[in-house]
Amino acid sequence: MRFVEQILSNGALERYFRREGKMGDSVVALPVLKSKLRLYCLRLTDKILILGNGDVKRSRTYEEDDTLQGYVIDLQKFERLLKQEVRAGNVEIAEKEILTDKTFEV
């Protein structure tokens, strides 16, 4: 909860997260301290954080756990869809909000 309170107060600053996805995506995990819990998110800006899903991390990497890998893959798919819609002009990502009238299915 302390991390969530910091994010609410200060924004979704990079230092609050651990990079977890692949190069070129925005998948991060909370918290950055040593913990067995992982909450996967998309950090789009300092003011936009999309919460994904999480679980207890029982393996060295998320790729070694089918459940955790599934959560990361879902976020990566959503981000690809989002970027595609931004390029098509159907979505605008501003500093603090995502502007669209579309509904996304992942």
Secondary structure, DSSP 8 states (H G I E B T S, - for coil): -HHHHHHHHH-S-GGG-EE-S-TTS-EEEE--SS-SEEEEEEE-SSS-EEEEEEEE--SSSGGG-HHHHHHHHHHHHHHHHHHHHHHTTS-EE-SS-EE-S-----
